[in-house]
């Protein structure tokens, strides 16, 4: 992250917001577009008409995606550690055999 705070104007559900963030302007715009799409998808489903409820349901969906991504990252990290330990053991055995 930058030490400089960036200010960017984004539009979510036809409303403009001025966002100040340490993230890049492009990153902030991409996040805002993602949120806008998520809310619109909830509203298009036809089950929710109120904007605030659609925003909450979209936030729950996005939070669910975040939790799933974190779980996948943790699982990948564990797999990499395990493979690293196996590789070290194989290298140690190979070095003992060669020496």
C-alpha positions as CSV (number, residue, x, y, z in Angstrom):
1,X,0.0,0.0,0.0
2,X,1.0,3.6,-0.6
3,X,1.8,5.9,2.2
4,X,-0.1,8.5,0.2
5,X,-3.9,8.5,0.4
6,X,-5.7,8.6,-2.9
7,X,-9.0,10.2,-3.4
8,X,-11.3,8.8,-6.1
9,X,-14.9,9.4,-7.1
10,X,-16.9,6.2,-7.6
11,X,-20.5,5.4,-8.5
12,X,-22.5,2.7,-6.8
13,X,-26.2,2.3,-7.7
14,X,-26.1,5.7,-9.5
15,X,-24.9,7.5,-6.4
16,X,-21.5,9.1,-6.3
17,X,-19.1,8.6,-3.4
18,X,-15.7,10.2,-2.8
19,X,-13.4,7.5,-1.4
20,X,-10.1,8.2,0.3
21,X,-7.9,5.2,0.5
22,X,-4.3,4.0,0.7
23,X,-5.1,1.7,-2.3
24,X,-4.5,2.8,-5.8
25,X,-7.2,4.7,-7.6
26,X,-7.6,1.8,-10.1
27,X,-8.0,-0.7,-7.2
28,X,-10.6,1.4,-5.5
29,X,-12.6,1.8,-8.8
30,X,-12.4,-2.0,-9.3
31,X,-13.7,-2.7,-5.8
32,X,-16.5,-0.1,-6.2
33,X,-17.5,-1.7,-9.5
34,X,-17.5,-5.2,-7.9
35,X,-19.8,-3.9,-5.1
36,X,-22.1,-2.2,-7.6
37,X,-22.4,-5.4,-9.6
38,X,-23.0,-7.5,-6.5
39,X,-25.8,-5.2,-5.3
40,X,-27.4,-5.1,-8.8
41,X,-27.3,-8.9,-9.1
42,X,-29.2,-9.2,-5.8
43,X,-31.8,-6.6,-7.0
44,X,-32.2,-8.3,-10.4
45,X,-33.0,-11.6,-8.7
46,X,-36.4,-10.0,-7.9
47,X,-36.5,-11.1,-4.3
48,X,-35.3,-7.8,-2.9
49,X,-36.6,-4.4,-3.9
50,X,-35.2,-2.2,-1.1
51,X,-31.7,-0.9,-1.9
52,X,-30.4,-1.1,1.7
53,X,-31.5,-4.8,2.0
54,X,-29.9,-5.6,-1.4
55,X,-26.7,-3.9,-0.2
56,X,-26.7,-6.0,3.0
57,X,-27.3,-9.2,1.1
58,X,-24.5,-8.3,-1.4
59,X,-22.2,-7.6,1.6
60,X,-23.0,-11.0,3.0
61,X,-22.3,-12.6,-0.4
62,X,-19.0,-10.8,-0.7
63,X,-18.0,-11.7,2.9
64,X,-18.8,-15.3,2.1
65,X,-16.5,-15.1,-0.9
66,X,-13.8,-13.6,1.3
67,X,-14.1,-16.3,3.9
68,X,-13.9,-19.0,1.2
69,X,-10.8,-17.3,-0.3
70,X,-9.1,-17.1,3.0
71,X,-9.8,-20.8,3.7
72,X,-8.5,-21.7,0.3
73,X,-5.3,-19.6,0.9
74,X,-4.8,-21.3,4.3
75,X,-5.2,-24.8,2.7
76,X,-2.8,-23.9,-0.1
77,X,-0.3,-22.6,2.5
78,X,-0.5,-25.8,4.5
79,X,0.0,-27.9,1.3
80,X,3.1,-25.8,0.3
81,X,4.5,-26.2,3.8
82,X,3.9,-30.0,3.7
83,X,5.5,-30.3,0.2
84,X,8.5,-28.2,1.4
85,X,9.0,-30.5,4.4
86,X,8.8,-33.6,2.1
87,X,11.3,-32.0,-0.3
88,X,13.7,-31.2,2.5
89,X,13.5,-34.8,3.8
90,X,14.1,-36.2,0.3
91,X,17.0,-33.9,-0.3
92,X,18.5,-34.8,3.1
93,X,18.2,-38.5,2.2
94,X,19.7,-38.0,-1.2
95,X,22.6,-36.0,0.3
96,X,23.3,-38.8,2.8
97,X,23.2,-41.4,0.1
98,X,25.6,-39.4,-2.2
99,X,28.0,-38.6,0.6
